[in-house]
Amino acid sequence: MTRVGEPLVTFDVDQNAYRHWAVAVAAPIATVTMQVTPSAGLRPDYELKLNSYDLSVDIELNDIVQRLRFEHPEVRAVVLTGGLEKVFCAGANIMMLASSTHQHKVNFCKFTNETRNAIEDATRNSGQVWLAAVNGTAAGGGYELALACDEIVLVDDRASAVSLPEVPLLAVLPGTGGLTRLVDKRHVRRDLADVFATRTEGVKGEQAVEWGLVDAIAPRSRFDEIVHARASARAAESDRPDGAAGIVLGPLERDGLSYRHVGVEVDRDTGTARITVRAPSGSAPSGSAPSGNQPSGDQPTAPADLDAGSWVLAAARQLDDAVLRLRFNEPEIGTWVLRTEGEPDAVLAAEAVLRDANHWLAREIRLMWARTLRRLDLSARTLIALIEPGSCFAGTLAELALTADRSFMLDGAWPDDDRPPPSLMLTEANDGWYPMANGLSRLASRFWGQPVELESARGLVGKDLLAADAAAAGLVTFTPDDLDWDDEVRITLEERASFSPDALTGLEANLRFVGPETMETKIFGRLAAWQNWIFQRPNAVGPEGALQRFGTGSRPSFDRTRT
């Protein structure tokens, strides 16, 4: 089957020129209205009719979620609604899905769900609760978008319904967590969820409330009034400040995949990308540009001194952008080598300003790092950390070593190099600031089921650990000396490149997320695995499959064999 080539994906967004969304702020409430421009999709071979969406729509939504958190501390509740007559959102565009490469479909679903997770994260941790004002029909991904909100109000007009019709219509699954959110988040009874997910026309009105699919219904004449009252009640519960000034998230500047604090070097011959995160420089002049790429001078000592150019925020934004660009634009680069450069003390000084978790901005930056690191965890790539002289794997950046599938730490120094041997330092940030999708810190995940080892590692917080110390504590995998370093790293990278990428993705995902299962691990584990498989099956994407036959008037032809 012929596939349309995927364009280069960029995540740059001009907030003054959204094509698919409108944002209106009337503190303490913001209203985010979805009104998709049909002709402004990622590719020109389909139209985004009826508020259906593709990646371009979600890239803008991701930007909106971030901006509301950082630029509008006064916003305590966000109302998400549709801008079309009797339509909230028709879900992911079917023509886009039918004509996209397999890799794009899977990455699209993953990014879309990460954006939904960011909405839930804002509600749960930022005091910025999201409510869905479903002003018309919400189908498939449209209802999944509403499910990401903490409350759902459905217009009661005898026509508008919520539905998840993917199984009966398209032979695929709701791709961004709809099934899991039904039973795990909204506690819909599983038999009712089964009926709902196979009922093409969906459920409306009082029945939607009775089944737990929505929280309330409202006649069109009172819809806005009731939504506003519910949003105001939730806003009154928030601890976000009234008079604080927000931080404007200016555009990121880059040269290819090089940023001020993050550099990426792609080696196509070995299928690797070297991602280097650089520590802040203590010699920068005072002042910073809002772009997030310029130095901000002396290290801020209080959250109120931070701006978009401060390393502790800028580095997280740049790393997040680099990860997304590698995911979408470099699918054949299967191994990411994680490195750091600079002075560990500079990282620790930058991190210290985030200790006050009660300050709204410190909290938001910690949450930003947590989301960025989770995006790294959830990327279908092998992660290898190299801890060498000149590295700064300390505190927040030590998370890069803890997230790696394997880590190498040089035992000693390089010959003819006056830099000291590398060290690793844990701080309080490594023990709870940045939880993984399983709800545990990376330190707790590393020592799952080993309480003695975990307590020993916690006892090393604040200490400079050389290779032997780090290895004894179980914090690194290998500690070769300078004679063996090149060969051991090379053999690992060559071995990884020789394995099946599909098998590696399954291996890594199974090993990374130990311990308790959460809604997030279910969505990315169970759903991603099944959806990944289903998107390759002829029943969905074959010439007679449901995605290909949708809208043609012809019924799909299914292979009835269960596997």
C-alpha positions, 0 to 999 in steps of 0.5 A: 500500500502506498504511503504518503511521505511524512514531512519534517516535523517541527514543534515551533509554535507562534502563540499569536498565530494559532491555526486551530485554537483560540485562547481567552483569559479572564482570570481566574478562568481561561477558555480554550476553544477548538476550531480546527482550520480544515486546510491547515493540517500537517500534510495537504492530502487530507482536510481536517473537517468537523474539528478532526485533528492531526499532529499539527492540532496537538502540537498547538494544544501542547503549546497552550497547556505549557503556556497557561501553566507558565505565563498565566499563574492567575489562571486556576481553571481552564474550560476546553470547548468546541468552536463549531456548531453542534460539534465538539471534536470528531477525533483523529482524522481518518484520512490522515491515519489511513495514509500515514506511515506506521511509525508516524501513526504510533508516534502521533498517538504517543505524543497526543497522549502525552499532551493529554497527560500534561492536561491531567498533570496540570489539574493534579499538580499545578492547581490549574484544573481542566474542564471539558464543555462538550458543546456537541458530538465528541467522537473517538479522540474527541471524547478522549480529549474530554476524558483528559479533563477533570470534569465533563459537561455535555450539552443536552440537546437530544443530538449530542453524544459521546462515543468511542467508535474505533473498534466497530468503525475502524478496526483499531483502538481508541489511540490515546487512552480512552479505554483505560480512562473509562475504567481507571479514571472515571470508574465506568463499570466494565460491562457498560464500558464494553457496550459503550466502546462497541456502540457506534452512535455513542451515548447521550443525555441522562444515560451518559451521566448514569453510566459515568461517561460525563459528570453533568448535562445542561440544556443549550440555553443554560450550558455556558452558565452551568459550565462557568459555575462549575469552573468557578467552583473549581478555581476557588479551590486552587492555590495558584497566586493572584498577583504573580507575574508569569514567564513568557516562553519565547521561541527556542533558537537552534542550529539544526539540533544544537541549542545553547544547553543541549546538543545533538550529534547524529551518526547515521552509520552507527544509528546513534544520536549523542545528546549532550546536556550542558551545565549553566555557565557561571561567567554569563553576563547578567540579563537574559533573553526570553527565548530560553536560549540565552544565558541569564547571568548569575545563578538565581537564588529564589524562584522569583528571580527565574525567567525563561532564559534561566538554565533550569527551565531553558535546558528542560525545554531544549531537551524536550524539543530535541527528544520530540524532533528525534522521535518524529524525524529520525526514526532509524536512529535507534540508540541515544547516547546521553552525555553531560558537560560542565561543572556539577556545582553549577547544576546543583546551584541551579537546582537549589532554587527549585527546593521551595515546592510551595512556590508556583514557579518552582513547582512548575519547573520541577513538573516540566523536568518530570514531564521531559524525563518521562518523555525520555523514558517513554521514547522507543529508543535504547538509552546509554549514559556515558559518564566521563571526565568533564561530565556533570551527572549531578542532581537533576542531570543524574536522572539521565544516568538513572533513566539509561538502560545501561551506563558506563562510568570511566574508572580514573582519568584520561591519559594526558588530560588534566581533568579529574576522574568523573563523579556522580552525585545524588541529591534530594531531586533524585528521590521524588522530584521527578516521578516516572510513569509508575509513580516511583522515582528513578532511584526507587525504580532502580532498586525495586524490591531491594529496600536495603540497597535503596536506603544505602543509595539514599544515604549517599545523597550529597556525596561525590561518587567516583566509579568504584563508589557508584558501582558498589552502590549499584548506580552504574552498570560498567566502570571500564578504565581508559584502556577498555573504554572505547572498545566496551562502548563500541561493542555495546553500540554495535551490538544494539544496532544488530538487534531487531528494533521491534524486539528492543522496544519491547525489551526496554519498555518491559524493563523500565517500568517496574513496580506498581502499574498506573493509568499512565503505564497501562496506556503506554504499555498495554495500549501502545503495544496493542495499537502498535500491532493493530496498526500493522494488521490487514484488518485495519490497514490492508487494502480491504481493511477498515481504515482503507474502506472508511468513507467509501461505502464499502464494508471492510473484509476481516480475517476472522482468525483470533491470535 
